[in-house]
């Protein structure tokens, strides 16, 4: 009985080593597992009998490589990790009826994970479900196959060509170097270097038409702003709008946090009582209303037409206030 348990434990340990590094020499694996290379060969054969693809590599330092199998190795999760994964998969998911294949896959994964959970973790998960109420927005229509295809193009450094319909419904043909697939809320985006425009662009996956690999490979570039989250925040909160503005507010950043929750903007503290905000909207009126309700003095750094528009709005409001 003891030898069976130790053999099972070794198999799990062997799989975890393969997860960390696909290819190993036999000597390194045997040393890590504290077994002989003969025992290692038997363990590898057991993995193969369980359906895992383990290729033998030849040469002076011959060894083993975990191939692409039909199923994932077992996940070794701590309690907190297991609950976090289950919450991410299951909280607030719609019913399977009408869900897309990403949501269906999440539900299947959650069902399998719950089957493996000990009772104490299932009880914790039930408590979380009964007290946390998610407020859902519209579901994404993106299919799992599309996300996988773009993710593989990023990993393979494969250039893509596709049609794109932008937020003004204008269509264009793009050739890009795909770098990352990004999910923000219910939306999926491709972060890519646009070869035609020689600049970084974000593309909503549901607006990409007929993506095809060009057959060319590219060398990865340094990501914009050095940080994907910062770039995506700028791209989604500033770039899509018709009017872009930069204002210097005479207030410290903490004093503005409440006002920043209802307008798209990127704040930057430039002193103990000064905050520069990059913001945008589809009309100058929208910017004027927000700035008028800000409750702090400010200077318009750009564009000049915003300052002129604020003067007109202020004069109109002053006339109304006098009557």
C-alpha angles and dihedrals in degrees: 000000000000092000091052092052093047091048091052091048090051091052091054090047090048091052091049090053090051089050091055093045126009099209128045137167114244091240093054093048093047090049093049092049093040093232136115121267088246091058089046090056089053091049091050089051089052090053090051091050088054090057102263118136109231114172123202115229121212132213136076092310096039118179145132139297127196107230129204105286134188094252138033122255113255113279116238103213131177116226094260092047093050093051092046092051092048092049091049091050100041116024112105096354114152120241116281090251106094094003118132123241094267090057091044090051089050090052092050091048091049092051091052092046093050091052089058095045119104114237094258091060093045089054091052091050092050090052091051092050093050095053107032115078115191120203108217128210124202112309120248117253092208115125124226090237091059094049090048093049093053092043090053091049089054092049094044093045088232118163116232135206121201146146117256132200110202130206090273089055091248114144127217140162116245134192110198147172103229114216109164142006108220129193119202113178107306095344131089122207138185114222106206145155107249106221094198096050095034092225143091117276137178118221125195107232093222090058096051113104126204100339113203132178113243092211091244127116126215138204111245115251129218106272117253116269085002088265128077095205093053093047093047091049090054094043095050100037100039116016102059095058128091097227122047122191141181119202132179110218120201095227138082117263096250090058091059100049094098094051093047092061094075102044132049109252145136113223126203124187109229098173143348092286104017129084126181114210127194108202141157143195139173093249137035087228091063091052091046093052092049094047091045091056095044094098095217136086115259144175124225108228094177151049106022092213090063091061090049091048091050089055091054093047092047092051091049093049091047090055091051092047092053094056 
